[in-house]
Amino acid sequence: MPKFFETMDKIRPAYDWAYKIVLFICKLLLIADILITSYAVAGRLLGQYIPFLTDPAWTEEVVLTCMSYMAVLSAALSIRRGAHIRMTAFDRYIPKTALAVLDIIADIAVLALGLIMLIVGWRYTSTLGSRGFYVSLPWLSRFWMYLPVPVAGLAMIVFELEAIYNHIKAFFVKEEK
């Protein structure tokens, strides 16, 4: 194995940590979503019988915000696992080298999307997004509602860099069986 790839493979634990952190955030958001939604449903169903159990107005907006984080972050996670949506119907008819080149081109396109999400998303989040407020939580900036776009863009960049590296490495290093 060339020395360059041995050196670059030492970075793999950083990718593993990034994946674990994003996955942990998604799990926390899912738990929060379930708890808040359960509380809102219980408040709607039982609120008339139990006076202290109400359905606060903020639950819907918070749940939607958590869901937007989970949607874009889980999409970034799927990049690392190679589980993102892709067309594979013709893969068996395309030569292996051409398929590898097409995979790299697709990864570069997704990397470009991640860069756009990071740059434009941050610009939008820090300007327009930070000027608005949630309707039901007037003290909370909408910055938090738009933040998932640049955060997911950053995660996509990290995981796409690893995917591109792995595709390039496959050209030069043959896996031992």
C-alpha positions, 0 to 999 in steps of 0.5 A: 500500500502506498505511503500516502494512503497509509498516512491518510487512513490514520484520519479514519477515526476522525470520520468515525467520530464525526459520524458518531456525533451526528448520529447521536444528535439525530438520536437525541432529536428523535427522542425529543420529537417523540417526547414533545409529540407525546406530550402534545397528543396527551394534552389534546386528548386528556387536557380537558380531564387533567387541568395541568396537562395542556397542549402548549402552542410551541410544540408544533414548531419545535417538533417541526424544527427537530424534524428538519434537523433529523432529515438533513443530518440523516441524509448526510449520514447516509452518504457515509454508509453509501445508502443515499438514493442512487440509480444502480439499474445499469451498474452491471452493464457499465465497466468497473472503471467507468462506474468508479469514475461516475461514482467520483463525479457523483460524489463531487456533485454532492460535495458541491451541494454540501458547499452550497448548503454550507455557504448559502445556508449560513448566509441565510441563517445568519441574516434573514433567519436570525431576524425572525422569531417563532410565532409561539416562542417570540423570544426564540430566534428563527436562526435555530430553524434555518441552522440545519442547512449549513450544519448538514452541509458541513456534515455532507462535506466531511462524509463526501471527502471520505467517500471521494478518498475511498474511491480514489484509493480503490484505483491504486490499492487492490483489496486483499481477499 
